[in-house]
Every structure is written in structure tokens, then in C-alpha cells.
Amino acid sequence: MKYPNRLRQVREDVLAVTQLELSKSLGMTPQNYQRYEYGKVDIKASMIVTVCKMAGCSADWLICNDRPVAPAPDDLGEDEVKVLGEYRNLSYEGQEKAKEQLCLLGLKYKKAGV
């Protein structure tokens, strides 16, 4: 079940809103929205459509598919597109860990002058 993680990812990273703000936009209580984001209840089709329109992502990505949120820019190389796709398929926690590791790696290479 990927949609709870994806729903949170869309809310935080794409829409940049709190659960309270998004729940108001969707016309529901924050508690009802939290149930979707925590995977306690199945997401309604009407909510999928609304959130996807707001975020510019596809419904199949939100609920089950492994495609990225949006197509990668044309200026990215094949390896960059692959890495970006893998990153977008991670859970929120996985993305946070990946960003942390990339920062550490960047600092390591910067110190080494590479």
C-alpha cells in the first residue's frame, strides 16, 4: 500500500501544506484526512482525483504505480532520470535518508576536492 506515503509526499513536497490546510481544501476534518494519510481507511476516488489535480500527478502513481510524480526535465541524463525515479519511489522516510546521505557524500567529495 503506497498511497499513504505518496499522499504525504504530495502534501509536503509538492503542495507544501499542512494536514490541516489540505483537509480544509478537501472539505473534510483534519482527523478524517489523517486516516487517509495513515492508511487507516481506503482513499475515495473523488479525493484521488482532487489531490492529483492539485498536485499535477497521476492517479495511478498516487495509488499504486512506480512512475515518478512528473516527467523528468529533458536536460537530465539517463542516469539522472533513473536516480530521480528511484528517489520518488521511496517512502517519505527513505527520501529523507537519501537526501541526508547525498549531502554527506557531497561534503565528502567537496573536502577531497573532487
C-alpha positions, 0 to 999 in steps of 0.5 A: 500500500503506497498511497499513504506515503505518496499522499504525504509526499504530495502534501509536503513536497509538492503542495507544501501544506499542512494536514490541516490546510489540505483537509480544509481544501478537501472539505473534510476534518483534519482527523478524517484526512489523517486516516487517509494519510495513515492508511487507516481507511481506503482513499475515495476516488473523488479525493484521488482525483482532487489531490492529483489535480492539485498536485499535477500527478497521476492517479495511478502513481498516487495509488499504486504505480512506480512512475515518478510524480512528473516527467523528468526535465529533458536536460537530465541524463539517463542516469539522472532520470533513473536516480530521480525515479528511484528517489520518488519511489521511496517512502517519505522516510527513505527520501529523507535518508537519501537526501541526508546521505547525498549531502554527506557524500557531497561534503565528502567529495567537496573536502577531497576536492573532487 
